[in-house]
Amino acid sequence: MNPQLLLDADQFAERKHKHQYRRDGVTEYITHPRGVLAILRNEFGVSDVETLAAGLLHDTIEDTATDYDEIQERFGRKVADLVSFLTKDKRLPEAKRERDYFAQLKRAPLAARLCKIADSLYNVRDSDAKHRPKAVKKAKKLLSIYKGAKGLDLAFGILRKELS
């Protein structure tokens, strides 16, 4: 494991998400990628440093002025590819963007799928009563598109338990 890559990814994500907050307007946004990292490592048992780095960086292209090339240059092609699978194309109209995004997630490699399930799990846990139904709906959609996929049993079990 290369702890320096994770430290660099954490610092990069913190810098890129500076001045961004969670829905409550108080919690710094960086708590979200760090929470996704914690789920990947502590609950899903992921030890691959590039997957963990992708978990930290999963929202940088979508929600900051970061692009694929910057991620690739700093963290390598594998991390950049994983982050790319986890990124919606905001240039598209919302309905098409969501359809394309879920199609993209469906063909994503296992590491990206684990990151997305961790992201969804974090969002379900972090949602208030008003936003929980939307978070649960997205989590259930993930369960349906990844049904039968190999390597997701532990993550699925944890997510299903959270939804029950």
Short mmCIF file of the C-alpha atoms (twelve columns), coordinates in Angstrom:
data_MODEL
# 
_entry.id   MODEL 
# 
loop_
_atom_site.group_PDB 
_atom_site.id 
_atom_site.type_symbol 
_atom_site.label_atom_id 
_atom_site.label_alt_id 
_atom_site.label_comp_id 
_atom_site.label_asym_id 
_atom_site.label_seq_id 
_atom_site.Cartn_x 
_atom_site.Cartn_y 
_atom_site.Cartn_z 
_atom_site.pdbx_PDB_model_num 
ATOM 1   C CA . MET A 1   0.000   0.000   0.000   1 
ATOM 2   C CA . ASN A 2   1.226   3.453   -0.860  1 
ATOM 3   C CA . PRO A 3   0.034   5.708   1.960   1 
ATOM 4   C CA . GLN A 4   1.545   8.740   0.204   1 
ATOM 5   C CA . LEU A 5   -0.897  8.343   -2.700  1 
ATOM 6   C CA . LEU A 6   -3.797  8.389   -0.233  1 
ATOM 7   C CA . LEU A 7   -2.400  11.388  1.619   1 
ATOM 8   C CA . ASP A 8   -1.941  13.220  -1.687  1 
ATOM 9   C CA . ALA A 9   -5.476  12.302  -2.806  1 
ATOM 10  C CA . ASP A 10  -6.907  13.485  0.521   1 
ATOM 11  C CA . GLN A 11  -5.081  16.807  0.346   1 
ATOM 12  C CA . PHE A 12  -6.059  17.258  -3.302  1 
ATOM 13  C CA . ALA A 13  -9.736  16.539  -2.576  1 
ATOM 14  C CA . GLU A 14  -9.685  18.867  0.434   1 
ATOM 15  C CA . ARG A 15  -8.199  21.672  -1.656  1 
ATOM 16  C CA . LYS A 16  -10.585 21.110  -4.572  1 
ATOM 17  C CA . HIS A 17  -13.695 20.967  -2.357  1 
ATOM 18  C CA . LYS A 18  -12.658 23.981  -0.251  1 
ATOM 19  C CA . HIS A 19  -15.615 26.312  0.360   1 
ATOM 20  C CA . GLN A 20  -18.091 23.539  -0.519  1 
ATOM 21  C CA . TYR A 21  -20.526 22.260  2.083   1 
ATOM 22  C CA . ARG A 22  -22.938 19.381  2.500   1 
ATOM 23  C CA . ARG A 23  -26.656 20.021  2.190   1 
ATOM 24  C CA . ASP A 24  -26.864 21.368  5.731   1 
ATOM 25  C CA . GLY A 25  -24.701 24.338  4.724   1 
ATOM 26  C CA . VAL A 26  -22.450 23.791  7.750   1 
ATOM 27  C CA . THR A 27  -20.597 20.506  7.265   1 
ATOM 28  C CA . GLU A 28  -17.517 20.817  5.069   1 
ATOM 29  C CA . TYR A 29  -17.904 18.772  1.892   1 
ATOM 30  C CA . ILE A 30  -14.610 16.933  2.428   1 
ATOM 31  C CA . THR A 31  -16.345 14.881  5.122   1 
ATOM 32  C CA . HIS A 32  -18.207 13.087  2.321   1 
ATOM 33  C CA . PRO A 33  -15.207 11.765  0.325   1 
ATOM 34  C CA . ARG A 34  -13.469 10.898  3.591   1 
ATOM 35  C CA . GLY A 35  -16.586 9.026   4.671   1 
ATOM 36  C CA . VAL A 36  -16.626 7.119   1.378   1 
ATOM 37  C CA . LEU A 37  -12.966 6.200   1.949   1 
ATOM 38  C CA . ALA A 38  -13.776 4.975   5.465   1 
ATOM 39  C CA . ILE A 39  -16.626 2.777   4.197   1 
ATOM 40  C CA . LEU A 40  -14.438 1.305   1.457   1 
ATOM 41  C CA . ARG A 41  -11.595 0.512   3.826   1 
ATOM 42  C CA . ASN A 42  -13.309 -0.266  7.127   1 
ATOM 43  C CA . GLU A 43  -16.578 -1.852  6.039   1 
ATOM 44  C CA . PHE A 44  -15.923 -3.249  2.552   1 
ATOM 45  C CA . GLY A 45  -12.349 -4.331  3.352   1 
ATOM 46  C CA . VAL A 46  -10.824 -2.584  0.328   1 
ATOM 47  C CA . SER A 47  -7.046  -2.265  0.583   1 
ATOM 48  C CA . ASP A 48  -6.178  -1.342  -3.012  1 
ATOM 49  C CA . VAL A 49  -4.734  2.159   -2.719  1 
ATOM 50  C CA . GLU A 50  -5.922  3.250   -6.167  1 
ATOM 51  C CA . THR A 51  -9.508  2.270   -5.379  1 
ATOM 52  C CA . LEU A 52  -9.279  4.121   -2.064  1 
ATOM 53  C CA . ALA A 53  -7.850  7.181   -3.819  1 
ATOM 54  C CA . ALA A 54  -10.731 7.056   -6.317  1 
ATOM 55  C CA . GLY A 55  -13.126 7.009   -3.377  1 
ATOM 56  C CA . LEU A 56  -11.559 10.218  -2.088  1 
ATOM 57  C CA . LEU A 57  -11.582 11.826  -5.524  1 
ATOM 58  C CA . HIS A 58  -14.928 10.534  -6.810  1 
ATOM 59  C CA . ASP A 59  -16.624 13.954  -6.910  1 
ATOM 60  C CA . THR A 60  -13.712 16.119  -8.047  1 
ATOM 61  C CA . ILE A 61  -14.410 16.060  -11.797 1 
ATOM 62  C CA . GLU A 62  -18.158 16.374  -11.346 1 
ATOM 63  C CA . ASP A 63  -18.206 19.067  -8.653  1 
ATOM 64  C CA . THR A 64  -15.009 21.093  -9.035  1 
ATOM 65  C CA . ALA A 65  -12.873 22.663  -11.762 1 
ATOM 66  C CA . THR A 66  -10.873 19.433  -12.069 1 
ATOM 67  C CA . ASP A 67  -10.665 17.400  -15.257 1 
ATOM 68  C CA . TYR A 68  -9.670  13.854  -16.143 1 
ATOM 69  C CA . ASP A 69  -6.205  14.896  -17.311 1 
ATOM 70  C CA . GLU A 70  -5.385  16.513  -13.981 1 
ATOM 71  C CA . ILE A 71  -6.407  13.384  -12.079 1 
ATOM 72  C CA . GLN A 72  -4.444  11.179  -14.481 1 
ATOM 73  C CA . GLU A 73  -1.320  13.321  -14.242 1 
ATOM 74  C CA . ARG A 74  -1.344  13.360  -10.440 1 
ATOM 75  C CA . PHE A 75  -2.734  9.921   -9.584  1 
ATOM 76  C CA . GLY A 76  -2.358  7.736   -12.669 1 
ATOM 77  C CA . ARG A 77  -4.616  6.330   -15.349 1 
ATOM 78  C CA . LYS A 78  -6.363  3.730   -13.166 1 
ATOM 79  C CA . VAL A 79  -7.488  6.313   -10.598 1 
ATOM 80  C CA . ALA A 80  -8.544  8.737   -13.338 1 
ATOM 81  C CA . ASP A 81  -10.523 6.006   -15.114 1 
ATOM 82  C CA . LEU A 82  -12.296 5.034   -11.886 1 
ATOM 83  C CA . VAL A 83  -13.177 8.653   -11.127 1 
ATOM 84  C CA . SER A 84  -14.398 9.059   -14.695 1 
ATOM 85  C CA . PHE A 85  -16.815 6.130   -14.269 1 
ATOM 86  C CA . LEU A 86  -18.148 7.880   -11.152 1 
ATOM 87  C CA . THR A 87  -18.717 11.216  -12.923 1 
ATOM 88  C CA . LYS A 88  -21.959 12.463  -14.461 1 
ATOM 89  C CA . ASP A 89  -21.767 14.504  -17.648 1 
ATOM 90  C CA . LYS A 90  -23.312 17.777  -16.512 1 
ATOM 91  C CA . ARG A 91  -23.396 19.077  -20.067 1 
ATOM 92  C CA . LEU A 92  -26.363 16.780  -20.770 1 
ATOM 93  C CA . PRO A 93  -30.004 17.512  -19.905 1 
ATOM 94  C CA . GLU A 94  -30.819 15.979  -16.514 1 
ATOM 95  C CA . ALA A 95  -32.954 13.056  -17.723 1 
ATOM 96  C CA . LYS A 96  -30.384 11.946  -20.302 1 
ATOM 97  C CA . ARG A 97  -27.535 12.604  -17.855 1 
ATOM 98  C CA . GLU A 98  -29.067 10.271  -15.275 1 
ATOM 99  C CA . ARG A 99  -29.792 7.513   -17.848 1 
ATOM 100 C CA . ASP A 100 -26.283 7.724   -19.265 1 
ATOM 101 C CA . TYR A 101 -24.751 7.793   -15.792 1 
ATOM 102 C CA . PHE A 102 -26.487 4.605   -14.661 1 
ATOM 103 C CA . ALA A 103 -25.572 2.896   -17.943 1 
ATOM 104 C CA . GLN A 104 -21.970 3.954   -17.306 1 
ATOM 105 C CA . LEU A 105 -22.097 2.605   -13.748 1 
ATOM 106 C CA . LYS A 106 -23.498 -0.681  -15.040 1 
ATOM 107 C CA . ARG A 107 -20.410 -1.309  -17.163 1 
ATOM 108 C CA . ALA A 108 -17.959 0.077   -14.592 1 
ATOM 109 C CA . PRO A 109 -15.184 -2.142  -13.194 1 
ATOM 110 C CA . LEU A 110 -15.561 -3.686  -9.736  1 
ATOM 111 C CA . ALA A 111 -13.463 -0.985  -8.035  1 
ATOM 112 C CA . ALA A 112 -15.701 1.801   -9.375  1 
ATOM 113 C CA . ARG A 113 -18.807 -0.168  -8.384  1 
ATOM 114 C CA . LEU A 114 -17.524 -0.491  -4.828  1 
ATOM 115 C CA . CYS A 115 -16.814 3.248   -4.727  1 
ATOM 116 C CA . LYS A 116 -20.337 4.001   -5.963  1 
ATOM 117 C CA . ILE A 117 -21.960 1.702   -3.425  1 
ATOM 118 C CA . ALA A 118 -19.869 3.322   -0.656  1 
ATOM 119 C CA . ASP A 119 -20.922 6.753   -1.945  1 
ATOM 120 C CA . SER A 120 -24.570 5.737   -1.953  1 
ATOM 121 C CA . LEU A 121 -24.309 4.163   1.503   1 
ATOM 122 C CA . TYR A 122 -22.749 7.340   2.881   1 
ATOM 123 C CA . ASN A 123 -25.505 9.456   1.320   1 
ATOM 124 C CA . VAL A 124 -28.257 7.269   2.777   1 
ATOM 125 C CA . ARG A 125 -26.694 7.454   6.230   1 
ATOM 126 C CA . ASP A 126 -26.103 11.202  5.955   1 
ATOM 127 C CA . SER A 127 -29.532 12.160  4.623   1 
ATOM 128 C CA . ASP A 128 -32.165 13.899  6.667   1 
ATOM 129 C CA . ALA A 129 -35.832 12.889  6.586   1 
ATOM 130 C CA . LYS A 130 -36.537 15.175  3.612   1 
ATOM 131 C CA . HIS A 131 -33.704 13.826  1.431   1 
ATOM 132 C CA . ARG A 132 -33.645 10.194  2.539   1 
ATOM 133 C CA . PRO A 133 -36.281 8.960   0.033   1 
ATOM 134 C CA . LYS A 134 -34.159 10.173  -2.907  1 
ATOM 135 C CA . ALA A 135 -30.983 8.629   -1.433  1 
ATOM 136 C CA . VAL A 136 -32.810 5.336   -0.827  1 
ATOM 137 C CA . LYS A 137 -34.233 5.340   -4.369  1 
ATOM 138 C CA . LYS A 138 -30.750 5.772   -5.853  1 
ATOM 139 C CA . ALA A 139 -29.351 3.058   -3.585  1 
ATOM 140 C CA . LYS A 140 -32.084 0.628   -4.648  1 
ATOM 141 C CA . LYS A 141 -31.378 1.415   -8.297  1 
ATOM 142 C CA . LEU A 142 -27.716 0.486   -7.710  1 
ATOM 143 C CA . LEU A 143 -28.794 -2.779  -6.121  1 
ATOM 144 C CA . SER A 144 -30.902 -3.540  -9.186  1 
ATOM 145 C CA . ILE A 145 -28.274 -2.709  -11.812 1 
ATOM 146 C CA . TYR A 146 -25.529 -4.596  -9.973  1 
ATOM 147 C CA . LYS A 147 -27.693 -7.610  -9.098  1 
ATOM 148 C CA . GLY A 148 -25.714 -10.800 -9.615  1 
ATOM 149 C CA . ALA A 149 -22.388 -8.993  -10.101 1 
ATOM 150 C CA . LYS A 150 -19.397 -10.792 -8.619  1 
ATOM 151 C CA . GLY A 151 -17.425 -9.282  -5.751  1 
ATOM 152 C CA . LEU A 152 -20.219 -7.151  -4.324  1 
ATOM 153 C CA . ASP A 153 -21.765 -9.485  -1.737  1 
ATOM 154 C CA . LEU A 154 -20.320 -7.758  1.340   1 
ATOM 155 C CA . ALA A 155 -21.082 -4.250  0.065   1 
ATOM 156 C CA . PHE A 156 -24.600 -5.314  -0.971  1 
ATOM 157 C CA . GLY A 157 -25.254 -6.844  2.434   1 
ATOM 158 C CA . ILE A 158 -24.225 -3.674  4.244   1 
ATOM 159 C CA . LEU A 159 -26.281 -1.459  1.918   1 
ATOM 160 C CA . ARG A 160 -29.360 -3.718  2.159   1 
ATOM 161 C CA . LYS A 161 -29.119 -3.687  5.960   1 
ATOM 162 C CA . GLU A 162 -28.985 0.114   5.926   1 
ATOM 163 C CA . LEU A 163 -32.080 0.254   3.726   1 
ATOM 164 C CA . SER A 164 -34.134 -2.085  5.897   1 
# 
